[in-house]
Every structure is written in C-alpha cells, then in structure tokens.
Amino acid sequence: MEQISEKEKVQAYYEKYHWKITFKRMLKDWRVYLMLIPLIFVFALWRYLPMYGLTIAFKQYDTGLGILGSNFIGLAAFNELVNDVLFWKAFRNTFMLSFYGLMFGFPMPIILALLFSEVKNQTYRSILQICSYLPKFVSLVVVTSLVSLLCSERLVDLDGTVAYNGGIITRVLTSLNIIGQDAKLMKDPQYFRAVYQVSGIWEAAGYGSIVYFAAILSISPTNYEAAKMDGANKWAQIRYVTFPGIASTLTIMLILEIGKLFTVGYEKVYLLYNKTNWETSDIVATYVMRAAGMAADGTESILSKAIASSADLFNALIAMLLVIGSNMIARRVSDTSLY
C-alpha cells in the first residue's frame, strides 16, 4: 500500500479546511482587516465606479439624457478613431515618450541608489538624498516654468543686436555646438522629447531611488565580506551581490513601468505643449482632452465624447495587456512576479 507523506497530509488537510483556516486567521487579525475598509471604500468610489463611464465609448452621449438615456451606437466611435491620423500620431508620441522614459528614466534611480549606498558619511549622504528628493515635491507648474526659462530661446532685435542670450541650458548647448545659435528648444518638435525626458529624470530620479536604496540596505553585509574575501572588486560586488539581492524589487518595478508605457500623464505635456511642437508633444491624453470638446474642424461633434472615451479605453486596454504580458514573462524567467 502506498504511503502518504507528511507534506501530502498537510496539503490535504489545508485543502479540506481552507475556508475555516482563513476565517480563523481573519478573526485573529480583525484589526488589520478593519483598517482595509476605508481603502476598499476609496477604490470602490474612485477606481471601480468610474469604470461605468467607459460605456460612453459605445453611446452618442447627450448631457441632457445622461449615460443611460443616450443612444447606443456600437463601435461607430472606434471606427472613426482607427481611421483618424491624428490619433495614431498621438499614440506613437505616447509610446515614444514612455519608451524613452523606460530606457533612460528607469535606470537612473537604480544608479542613484547605488551611488548613495557607497557614501559612508551619513550626514553627507542625507543631504544629498534630500536635495535629490526636492524636485518631486515642487509643483509641476513650477517645474515646467523653470524648464521653459532654462531652455528659452535667444532673442534678436530687428537691427540684429542680441536682446536676450537665452536660458542657461540653451547657452551651454550653443557654446558646445550641440545646437545651433537659432535653436528653439521649447518650440522645435525635434527637441521636445529630449527636454521632456531630461526634466523628468531630474524631477523623479531622486524620489524613485528610495525603493532601490531600501532594497540595497536589506542585503546582508556578510555577502559583501564574502565577496571581498574571494577577491571581488567593487564592480564584481555590484554584479554578483547587489543586483541579485535587489532582483525581486527590480522585477516588480519594471513590470509596473511597462504597464505605464501608454499612460503618460497629460499635465506636464500639456504645460510644455504649444502650437509649434505639437507633432511630437501631442499624446493620447491631450488627444482625448481635445476630442472630448471639439472635432478636427473646430466644431463640436456628435461623436466627440464617444471618440474621446474610446481612445482612453483603447489606451487602457493596451496598458492592461502589457502588465499581464510582462508579468507572465517575469513569472516564467524568474521566481518573482507581481501576482
């Protein structure tokens, strides 16, 4: 007769009395679950209830009739959306901004955290960290205003005399012959993505390094001591001790960043947006905001609300698929995943 192992007995018992064990744990930790109620309430009201508004994408929305009373139009708005050249331009710009942000913005907090971990003087390190966190707590309007001032163009009078040499960044790049004398960083479409990414790194890299710095501090110092005894230099310690030690954190953060590839916030883009750089600065969020009120010819369209909602829904579905796909890949290649 085949003997049942102890592990199989425990597993069978747990499967049989799963709900009973779960209820006992909840009863034991009832205070923790009580604290979850406000969070569930917030998510229900501000995350799940607004999803009902997505049905506008399938209706000819009328403010007088409301969502329920508006006429159902099926996929007519999606049909117009996929045939709109401006939407695909906005979609491409959204992807490019997010992709460059993932390529250049994602590694910067990790590099900063590694640099902070190598500073042994606690006071000096604290000052550096506080200075790097500060831009995150500055209003976005102030940040974009600073960017506009630092990247402002050179002004020349009608008689040819220079009235204003431009912002500091413009002057530095001009002196290094990286850009021309008449370059307009804030107006030329070819410079918008670079300005957006550099300002984004300056704003968020320090604050984003907190998670990675905490993960690095959680690595046991004995691992580094063992690596030193084996003759590992600083680069080898980072490669064979630090990176494996924070691998789970890196995986989770990468999945979250991939999920945000098509969810570029419109606030910063809108504040830096102007009529001359719209070819590279117009994203799905600004397209939705524009389409919600007016059609392409400047007159209000009967499908404008539906088109705007369908664009937002399309963007959200792509983001969801990216999260699911990246999580499946992470689960296959490693032991860490988001869920």
Protein Blocks (a to p, Z undefined) as FASTA:
>chain_A
ZZddfklmmmmmmmmmmmmmmmmmmmmmmmmmmmmmmmmmmmmmmmmmmmmmmmmmmccc
dfklommlpccehjmmmmmmmmpmklmmmmmmmmmmmmmmmmmmmmmmmmmmmmmmmpmb
lklmmmmmmmmmmmmmpcfklmmmmmmmmmpccdddfkopafbgbjfklmmmmmnomacf
kbcfklmmklmmmmmmmmmmmmmmmmmmmmmmmmmmmpcfklmmmmmmnopafklmmmmm
mmmmmmmmmmmmmmmmmmmmmmccfklmmmmgcfklmmmmpcfklmmmmmmmpcfkopac
fklmmmmmmmmmmmmmmmmmmmmmmmmmmmmmmmbdfZZ
